[in-house]
Amino acid sequence: MAGTETINHNHAMMRDANARLGEYEANPARQDIEEIGAMIGIDFAVNALLNDEKRILGAFAGDPVAVMRAGIPEARAL
């Protein structure tokens, strides 16, 4: 997932208007990362919600797609 070609391809997607913080469904960069993860068999992820002081407000672990979906309502509530 972290090869130069893969990273450059993913970062090029940041030019898309939907590739922004807070956009989940239509974010092409996020979709690309999930597709790559599925292709290589990533089956576990850990994500955390942090505040401005870098304190953990919430943590999520498990299936990568489920982890993202679980954190969305929490993040939007902030």
C-alpha positions as CSV (number, residue, x, y, z in Angstrom):
1,M,0.0,0.0,0.0
2,A,2.9,2.4,0.5
3,G,4.8,2.0,-2.7
4,T,5.8,5.2,-4.5
5,E,3.6,4.6,-7.5
6,T,0.6,3.8,-5.4
7,I,1.1,6.8,-3.1
8,N,1.5,9.1,-6.1
9,H,-1.6,7.7,-7.8
10,N,-3.6,8.1,-4.6
11,H,-2.4,11.6,-3.9
12,A,-3.2,12.7,-7.4
13,M,-6.8,12.1,-6.5
14,M,-6.6,14.9,-4.0
15,R,-7.3,17.3,-6.9
16,D,-10.9,16.1,-7.0
17,A,-13.3,18.4,-5.3
18,N,-14.7,15.4,-3.3
19,A,-11.3,14.4,-1.9
20,R,-11.7,16.5,1.2
21,L,-11.8,16.0,5.0
22,G,-15.3,15.0,6.1
23,E,-16.4,13.6,2.7
24,Y,-16.8,9.8,2.9
25,E,-19.2,8.5,0.3
26,A,-17.9,10.3,-2.8
27,N,-14.2,10.7,-1.8
28,P,-12.1,9.1,-4.5
29,A,-8.9,9.0,-2.4
30,R,-10.8,7.1,0.3
31,Q,-12.3,4.7,-2.2
32,D,-8.9,4.0,-3.7
33,I,-7.4,3.2,-0.3
34,E,-10.2,0.8,0.5
35,E,-9.9,-0.9,-2.8
36,I,-6.2,-1.4,-2.4
37,G,-6.7,-2.7,1.1
38,A,-9.2,-5.2,-0.1
39,M,-7.0,-6.3,-2.9
40,I,-4.0,-7.0,-0.6
41,G,-6.1,-8.5,2.2
42,I,-6.1,-5.8,4.9
43,D,-8.7,-7.1,7.3
44,F,-8.0,-5.1,10.5
45,A,-7.7,-1.3,11.1
46,V,-7.4,1.0,14.1
47,N,-8.5,4.6,13.8
48,A,-8.7,7.3,16.4
49,L,-10.5,10.7,16.7
50,L,-8.3,13.4,18.1
51,N,-9.0,16.9,19.3
52,D,-6.8,19.9,18.6
53,E,-4.5,19.0,21.5
54,K,-4.0,15.5,20.0
55,R,-6.0,13.9,22.8
56,I,-7.9,10.7,21.8
57,L,-11.7,11.3,21.9
58,G,-12.7,7.9,20.4
59,A,-11.0,4.8,19.1
60,F,-12.3,2.2,16.6
61,A,-10.9,-1.2,15.6
62,G,-11.9,-4.0,13.4
63,D,-12.9,-4.4,9.7
64,P,-11.4,-1.4,7.9
65,V,-14.7,-0.3,6.2
66,A,-16.7,-0.8,9.4
67,V,-14.1,1.2,11.4
68,M,-14.5,4.2,9.1
69,R,-18.3,4.0,9.1
70,A,-18.4,3.7,12.9
71,G,-16.2,6.8,13.3
72,I,-18.2,9.0,10.9
73,P,-21.1,9.9,13.2
74,E,-18.6,10.6,16.1
75,A,-16.5,12.8,13.9
76,R,-19.5,14.8,12.5
77,A,-20.8,15.3,16.0
78,L,-17.5,17.2,16.8
